[in-house]
Amino acid sequence: TSTSTGYASIPKRALEWTLATIFSSFGWILG
């Protein structure tokens, strides 16, 4: 995957993990 220089260095798993953590945090806050 080579779209942009910034995103190229970031693994797909890292992005998925970050998104999962964010959604989990929002879900926990909203209850």
C-alpha positions, -999 to 999 in steps of 0.1 A, spaced: 0 0 0 16 33 -11 -8 62 -12 9 90 7 43 93 24 27 97 58 4 68 56 30 46 40 50 42 72 19 33 92 9 -4 91 -27 -13 85 -29 -31 118 -18 0 136 -46 20 120 -72 -7 127 -60 -10 163 -62 28 168 -97 30 152 -109 1 174 -95 17 205 -112 50 197 -145 34 190 -142 14 222 -135 45 242 -165 63 227 -187 33 234 -175 32 270 -181 69 275 -215 69 259 -223 37 278 
